[in-house]
Amino acid sequence: MKVFWIRSGHLVKTRVMLFALLFGIWMPLGVIGVSKNITTSSNPRVLNVGVLFTFDSVIGRSAQPAILAAMDDINADNNTLQGTKLRLILHDTNCSGFLGTVEALQLMQDEVVAAIGPQSSGIAHVISHVINELHIPLLSFGATDPALSAHEYQYFVRTTQSDYFQMNAIADIVDYFGWREVVAIFVDDDNGRSGISALSDALAKKRAKISYRAAFPPGSPSSAISDLLVSINLMESRVYIVHVNPDTGLSVFSMAKKLQMLGSGYVWITTDWLPSFLDSFETNSPDVMNQLQGVVALRHHTPDGNLKKNFISKWKNLKLKKSPNFNSYALYAYDSVWLAARALDTFIKEGGNISFSNDPKLSENNGSMLHLKSLRVFNGGEQLLQTIKRTNFTGVSGRIQFGDDRNLINPTYDILNIGGTGSRRIGYWSNYSGLSTIAPENLYTKPLNASPNNHLYSVIWPGEITTVPRGWVFPHNGKPLQIVVPNRVSYKAFVAKDNNPLGVKGYCIDVFEAAINLLSYPVPHTYILYGDGKDTPEYSDLVYEVSQNKYDAAVGDITIVTNRTKIVDFTQPFMESGLVVVTVVKGEKSSPWAFLRPFTIQMWAVTALFFIFVGAVVWILEHRTNEEFRGPPRQQLITIFWFSFSTMFFSHKENTVSTLGRLVLIIWLFVVLIINSSYTASLTSILTVQQLTSKIEGIDSLISSTDAIGVQEGSFALNYLIDELNIVASRIIKLKNQDEYDDALRRGPGNGGVAAIVDELPYVELFLSGTNCVFKTVGQEFTKSGWGFAFQRDSPLAVDLSTAILQLSENGDLQKIHDKWLSRTECSLGLNQADLNQLSLSSFWGLFLICGISCFIALSIFFFRVLFQYRRFTPETQSEVEQIEPVRTRRLSRTTSFMLFVDKKEAEVKDKLKRKSNDNKQASQSTEGHSDSPP
């Protein structure tokens, strides 16, 4: 808002001089106020309210009968201003800023307590300074200029909607249909400039913009408007926003019709001035409607209600000569009068006095002839202003209630589509729910997320088409698209100079031409080579030239990187890319220890431990029941190791007889089978596939070394290695072409060459295809990116070409173009490292876990069973020992006894337990016989 007033500095000075001139003219005419310093009335019989507008205008012809009808209704209402009549003093501003200001100043002599109007934002700017000084509230039903701020003009109250909201509605419409640039056509006055500035701010929030501001002075002849339309018709954008006044706005469409600018492909959006004009007449002429077919327009939304229906009924009974219909401004004018009356009624009831006094600052001084003291200050102006601000009622236009910014709450608009002999509503806009097909008043009581999101009914556009226009074309100025192409000295399969009509050739050119041919519209273009042909140009400089509008686009092998996307727009990538490392590789000689390479050290160690562990577990489980697992300690130890490692070849001769032993052995043999199969496959691969070695194994080893690194001249890889990987610039050598690549790699870092080359994968594949696999890529791609075509920011062609590139990819044409220009050999498959064939513990830990758990469960069951047998086997002996021996000796004896028990054969234990059980039975029977014999 501040910007507007800085630009209007000269205008303010002019207005101050105008006031002085008007006062000098006005006062000699005898229009002098009363000579008393203060005039007071606590209960006046008549209250004067001034009204300012242009009688003979589209808005004025509707507003005047509405204002008079409001006065009659108020004076006939016994509940409002009881005992006091409202008198309206009307002044005609005659569509003139000068005469409007004179009329406004003359109105001040009538001691008005409030003023209604004006409809002109320019006049409202001028007289707002006066009302601020005289403390007279100004209720404007027609001044929509967003620059009329309540913070600057304290006594200015807008009783209609600000254009700030209307411009946000237009921005939402533009965003809804996907347009990014518009042309603004407007009258070059306060209202027009401020409205378009608000539109620019609203579009910026949607990542759209005004590409050109087509302004014309007020009262411009048709020839000037025609010249303006001709100039914008040569531009790219086809979305026109028309923000003019309703009295002269049709001349824009009249000229556009003659220039054939209302056909298919064009988009015309107008502010509320057009519906205001059309609604002012019961029927519009066919010639007028023929000029407006397909136009989208905004109109103030006024909800239907009983008050509005009664107003319409009264309006039909009025005998009007020029305007049988009314527009939305008539409703706002009617409510403005009622607002003043209700506020005055409350003001009087609260004890306010209608009194005026002279302003000391306007008193005569030093013999001045201006007689400024005739302008009298309304003493109750501040109190009345506060009453107006808090007034809340429902009028014919809807809810009348002001927010903190002194604008009406809930600004809403109808969105209309002109067609046939009238218009149809395609939706609504409100600052609460945005675009919607549901009336806003039905959404205020619902949560915001429950309202429809950005939806409108279908639109019939100019040319009677229903598909959404693209919104732009190539300029009709005979200038084809200027496309810059890098003049490469290497890898010319991608892009190169040629003598054909295009002047260039290559993979990238064919992709671009194929995408262009898929578009539904012609794209005239010409190619311009960038570079002298001796050195490959810097691609970052080429992209920068596009961002500075020197060229329209750049086509070639251009990598999409972050810094470039900040200044230009890229299409969808047509080639995947990424940085890789290329180096010299040598065949590795066969090693006598190659049989150890299938497994890692950790795998060998864990496997050996499990062989011994499983052998020991099986021995424990079989020792008490299986004769093959018994004998002297040395023999048993040999049996454990022999049995363990013989299972590797399934050649173990010992049989397992226990259930638990067999369970463990079955699981272990399954593990051994998997390990043997994996070992065999890995060893076969190692011995049969040629192994290649290089001291550079990838980007990490390259960074840690101190050897020289080669990069392609002009590639982004140079900056990436320095800025991102912190490689010293002195290590990097620029290489021009494939011959320099080959020579630098063969010589190596010790002879002035390089240890490796860092370049993008498409270049590397093309380079390796002609080297007989002397060089190979090592490691993996350490960046992921792609190639795209660069366009100026917000270029709509970038979006359309992205869709075309996707279509080429889906139908297979992109691959055909690739196969035509580029080839790929096995050399680009990378280095076969031995480490990749080694099997690590991570691949088998699940098997070892299962085997370990099964062994643990088997051992647990075994020892619980043995412990149970031991307790049954030695209960008496154990109790006798516990009574005789000390504790320490007792524990040692118990442990020794248990170990000896475990070492015994299970059959012996069972026989002894059986004999012990029989002895116990016999003893029990003998005891019973003695007890039964007679004494």
TACORKA-V251523 format. One record per pair of residues at least 12 apart in sequence whose ideal C-beta (glycine too) atoms are under 7 Angstrom apart, sorted by the first residue. I is the first residue (numbers start at 0). J is the second residue. Records with the same first field share a line. If there is no record, write none. Layout:
I: J ; J
This chain:
0: 146 ; 148
3: 146 ; 193 ; 196
14: 125
17: 100
19: 369
21: 100 ; 101 ; 104
22: 369 ; 371
23: 368 ; 369
25: 104 ; 105
26: 369 ; 370 ; 373
30: 105 ; 108
31: 370 ; 373
32: 108 ; 373 ; 375
36: 356 ; 357
37: 354 ; 355 ; 356
38: 354 ; 355
39: 352 ; 354
40: 352 ; 353 ; 354
41: 352
42: 82
43: 83 ; 353
44: 83 ; 84
45: 83 ; 84 ; 86
46: 83 ; 85 ; 86 ; 112 ; 343 ; 353
47: 86 ; 88 ; 109 ; 110 ; 111 ; 112
48: 85 ; 87 ; 111 ; 112 ; 113 ; 115 ; 339
49: 88 ; 90 ; 106 ; 109 ; 111 ; 114 ; 115
50: 66 ; 87 ; 88 ; 89 ; 90 ; 115 ; 116
51: 90 ; 92 ; 99 ; 102 ; 103 ; 106 ; 114 ; 116 ; 117
52: 92 ; 116 ; 117 ; 118 ; 141
53: 91 ; 92 ; 93 ; 94 ; 118
54: 91
56: 94 ; 246
57: 245 ; 246 ; 275 ; 276 ; 279
58: 118 ; 141 ; 245 ; 275 ; 328
59: 118
60: 279 ; 321 ; 322
61: 279 ; 322 ; 325 ; 326 ; 328 ; 329
62: 140 ; 328 ; 329 ; 332
64: 317 ; 319
65: 325 ; 329 ; 332 ; 333
66: 87 ; 332 ; 333 ; 336
68: 313 ; 333
69: 333 ; 336 ; 337
70: 85 ; 87 ; 336
73: 85 ; 336 ; 337 ; 340
79: 340 ; 341 ; 344
80: 340 ; 343 ; 344
85: 340
88: 106 ; 109 ; 111
90: 102 ; 105 ; 106
92: 117 ; 119 ; 122
96: 121 ; 122
99: 117 ; 119 ; 122
100: 122 ; 125 ; 126
103: 122 ; 126 ; 129
104: 129
107: 129 ; 133 ; 374
108: 373
110: 355 ; 375
111: 135
112: 343 ; 353 ; 377 ; 383
113: 135 ; 136 ; 138 ; 339 ; 383
114: 130 ; 135 ; 137
115: 138 ; 140 ; 335 ; 336 ; 339
116: 139 ; 140 ; 141
117: 139 ; 141 ; 142
118: 141 ; 142
119: 142
120: 142 ; 143 ; 144 ; 147 ; 189 ; 190
121: 188 ; 189 ; 190
123: 139 ; 142 ; 147 ; 155
124: 147 ; 189
127: 147 ; 152 ; 155
130: 154
131: 152 ; 153 ; 154
132: 358
133: 374 ; 376 ; 377
134: 154 ; 376 ; 377 ; 380 ; 381
135: 154 ; 377 ; 380
136: 154 ; 156 ; 380 ; 383 ; 384 ; 387
137: 154 ; 155 ; 156
138: 156 ; 158 ; 335 ; 338 ; 339
139: 155 ; 157 ; 158
140: 158 ; 159 ; 328 ; 331 ; 332 ; 335
141: 159 ; 328
142: 157
143: 159 ; 160 ; 161 ; 162 ; 190
144: 162 ; 189 ; 190 ; 193
145: 161 ; 162 ; 163 ; 193 ; 194 ; 197
146: 189 ; 193
149: 404 ; 405
154: 380 ; 384
156: 387 ; 405
157: 405 ; 406
158: 331 ; 334 ; 335 ; 338
159: 328 ; 331
160: 299 ; 407 ; 410
161: 406
162: 194 ; 197
163: 197
164: 410 ; 430
165: 270 ; 271 ; 297 ; 412
166: 194 ; 197 ; 198 ; 201
167: 201 ; 430
168: 297 ; 412 ; 428
169: 198 ; 240 ; 268 ; 297
170: 198 ; 201 ; 202 ; 204 ; 205
171: 428 ; 433 ; 434
172: 268 ; 295 ; 414
173: 202 ; 205 ; 207 ; 238
174: 205 ; 207
175: 434 ; 453 ; 455
176: 467
178: 207 ; 238 ; 470
179: 206 ; 207 ; 793 ; 795
180: 207 ; 208 ; 210 ; 236 ; 471 ; 793
181: 209 ; 210 ; 236 ; 238 ; 240
182: 210 ; 211 ; 213 ; 231 ; 234 ; 236 ; 238 ; 239
183: 195 ; 198 ; 209 ; 212 ; 213 ; 240 ; 242
184: 213 ; 239 ; 240 ; 241 ; 251
185: 214 ; 242 ; 243
186: 215 ; 217 ; 243 ; 244
187: 214 ; 215 ; 216
188: 217
191: 214 ; 242
194: 242
195: 212 ; 242
198: 240
208: 793
210: 234 ; 235 ; 236
211: 231 ; 234
213: 227 ; 231
215: 227
221: 250 ; 254
224: 250 ; 251 ; 254
225: 254
228: 254 ; 255 ; 258 ; 260
229: 258
232: 258 ; 260 ; 475
233: 474 ; 475 ; 476
234: 474
235: 471 ; 472 ; 473 ; 474
236: 470 ; 471
237: 264 ; 265 ; 266 ; 468 ; 470 ; 471 ; 472
238: 266 ; 470
239: 266 ; 267
240: 268
241: 267 ; 269
242: 270
243: 272
244: 272
245: 272 ; 275 ; 276
248: 272 ; 273 ; 276
249: 276 ; 287
252: 290 ; 291
253: 290
256: 290
261: 290 ; 292 ; 461
262: 461 ; 462
263: 461 ; 462 ; 464
264: 468 ; 472
265: 461 ; 468
266: 460 ; 468 ; 470
267: 294 ; 461
268: 295
269: 294 ; 296
270: 297
271: 297 ; 298 ; 299
273: 294 ; 296
274: 296 ; 298 ; 415
275: 326 ; 327 ; 328
278: 324 ; 326
279: 322 ; 324 ; 326
280: 324
281: 323 ; 324
288: 420
291: 417
292: 417 ; 418 ; 461
293: 417 ; 418 ; 459 ; 460 ; 461 ; 462
294: 417
295: 414 ; 416 ; 458
296: 415 ; 417
297: 412 ; 414
298: 327 ; 412 ; 413 ; 415
299: 327 ; 412
300: 411 ; 412 ; 413 ; 427 ; 439
301: 327 ; 330 ; 396 ; 397
302: 397 ; 440
306: 393 ; 394 ; 395
307: 395
310: 333 ; 395
330: 395 ; 396
331: 396
333: 395
334: 394 ; 395 ; 396 ; 399
337: 394
338: 387 ; 390 ; 399
341: 390 ; 392
342: 383 ; 386 ; 387 ; 390
345: 386
346: 379 ; 382 ; 383 ; 386
351: 379 ; 382 ; 383
352: 379
353: 379
354: 378 ; 379
355: 375 ; 376 ; 377 ; 378
356: 375 ; 376 ; 378
357: 372 ; 375
358: 374 ; 376
361: 374
388: 401 ; 405
409: 429 ; 431 ; 439 ; 443
410: 429 ; 430
411: 427 ; 428 ; 429 ; 439
412: 427 ; 428
413: 427
414: 426 ; 427 ; 428 ; 455
416: 458 ; 459
418: 459
425: 455 ; 456 ; 458
426: 455 ; 456
427: 439
431: 443
432: 447 ; 450
433: 453
434: 453 ; 454 ; 455
435: 450 ; 451 ; 454
436: 451 ; 454 ; 455 ; 456
437: 451
471: 795
473: 522 ; 523
479: 523 ; 524 ; 525
480: 522 ; 523 ; 524 ; 551 ; 552
481: 525 ; 527 ; 550 ; 551
482: 524 ; 525 ; 526 ; 527 ; 550 ; 551 ; 552 ; 554
483: 527 ; 529 ; 541 ; 544 ; 545 ; 550 ; 553
484: 503 ; 526 ; 527 ; 528 ; 529 ; 554 ; 555
485: 529 ; 530 ; 535 ; 536 ; 538 ; 541 ; 555
486: 528 ; 529 ; 530 ; 532 ; 536
487: 535
488: 532 ; 533 ; 534 ; 535 ; 735 ; 736
489: 535 ; 735 ; 736 ; 737
490: 762 ; 765
491: 505
492: 505 ; 506 ; 765 ; 820 ; 821
493: 505 ; 506 ; 507 ; 556
494: 507 ; 508 ; 555 ; 556
496: 528 ; 532
501: 526
502: 526
503: 526
505: 820
506: 816 ; 817 ; 820 ; 821
507: 554 ; 555 ; 556
508: 554
509: 816
510: 573 ; 813 ; 816
511: 554 ; 788
513: 807 ; 812 ; 816
514: 800 ; 803 ; 804 ; 807
517: 803 ; 806
518: 799 ; 803
527: 550
529: 541
534: 712 ; 735
535: 712 ; 713 ; 735
536: 713
537: 713
538: 557 ; 713 ; 715
539: 715
541: 553
542: 557 ; 563 ; 566 ; 567 ; 789
543: 566
545: 567 ; 789 ; 791
546: 566 ; 567 ; 791
548: 791
551: 791
552: 788 ; 789 ; 790
553: 788 ; 789
554: 788
556: 786
557: 786 ; 787 ; 789
558: 576 ; 715 ; 759 ; 784 ; 786
559: 572 ; 784 ; 785 ; 787
560: 715 ; 784
563: 789
567: 789 ; 790 ; 791 ; 792
568: 790 ; 792 ; 793 ; 794 ; 797
569: 787 ; 788 ; 789 ; 797
570: 787 ; 788 ; 797 ; 800 ; 801 ; 804
571: 787 ; 801 ; 804 ; 805
572: 785 ; 786 ; 787
573: 786 ; 787 ; 804 ; 813
574: 761 ; 785 ; 786
575: 785
576: 759 ; 760 ; 761 ; 784 ; 785 ; 786
577: 759 ; 760 ; 780 ; 782 ; 783 ; 784
578: 716 ; 719 ; 757 ; 758 ; 759 ; 780 ; 781 ; 782
579: 760 ; 763 ; 776 ; 780
580: 695 ; 697 ; 698 ; 701 ; 755 ; 757 ; 776 ; 777 ; 778
581: 755 ; 756 ; 758 ; 763 ; 774 ; 776
582: 693 ; 695 ; 744 ; 754 ; 755 ; 774 ; 777
583: 693 ; 744 ; 773 ; 774
584: 691 ; 692 ; 693 ; 774 ; 775 ; 830
585: 691 ; 692
586: 689 ; 690 ; 691
587: 690 ; 691 ; 692
593: 685 ; 686
594: 682
596: 685 ; 833 ; 837
597: 678 ; 681 ; 682 ; 685 ; 837 ; 838
598: 678 ; 837 ; 838
599: 837 ; 839 ; 840
601: 839 ; 840
602: 838 ; 839 ; 840 ; 843
605: 840 ; 847
606: 674
609: 847 ; 850
610: 643 ; 644
611: 643
613: 643 ; 663 ; 667 ; 850 ; 854
614: 639 ; 640 ; 642 ; 643
615: 639
616: 663 ; 854 ; 857 ; 858
617: 642 ; 655 ; 660 ; 663 ; 664
618: 635 ; 638 ; 639
619: 858 ; 861
620: 657 ; 659 ; 660 ; 663 ; 857 ; 861
621: 655 ; 656 ; 657 ; 660
623: 904 ; 905
624: 656 ; 657 ; 905
625: 655 ; 656
627: 653 ; 654
628: 653
638: 653
646: 667 ; 668 ; 671
647: 671
649: 668
659: 857 ; 860 ; 861
662: 853 ; 857
663: 853 ; 854 ; 857
666: 849 ; 850 ; 853
667: 850
670: 846 ; 850
673: 846
674: 843
677: 838
681: 836 ; 838
684: 836
685: 833 ; 836
688: 831
690: 831 ; 833
691: 775 ; 830 ; 831
693: 777 ; 830
695: 754 ; 755 ; 777
696: 777 ; 778 ; 832
697: 777 ; 778 ; 779
698: 778 ; 781
701: 755
702: 724 ; 726
704: 754
706: 748 ; 754
707: 730 ; 732 ; 748 ; 753 ; 754
708: 720 ; 726 ; 730 ; 731 ; 753 ; 754 ; 755 ; 757
709: 732 ; 734 ; 740 ; 743 ; 753 ; 756
710: 731 ; 733 ; 734 ; 757 ; 758
711: 734 ; 758 ; 762
712: 733 ; 734 ; 735
714: 758 ; 759
716: 757 ; 758
717: 731
720: 757
732: 753
737: 766 ; 769
740: 756 ; 766
741: 770
744: 756 ; 774
760: 780
763: 776 ; 827
764: 823 ; 827
765: 821
767: 824 ; 826 ; 827
768: 822 ; 823 ; 824 ; 826
770: 826
772: 825 ; 826
775: 826 ; 829 ; 830
776: 827 ; 829 ; 830
777: 829 ; 830
788: 800
865: 901
868: 908
869: 897 ; 900
871: 912
872: 900 ; 908 ; 911 ; 912
873: 896
880: 892
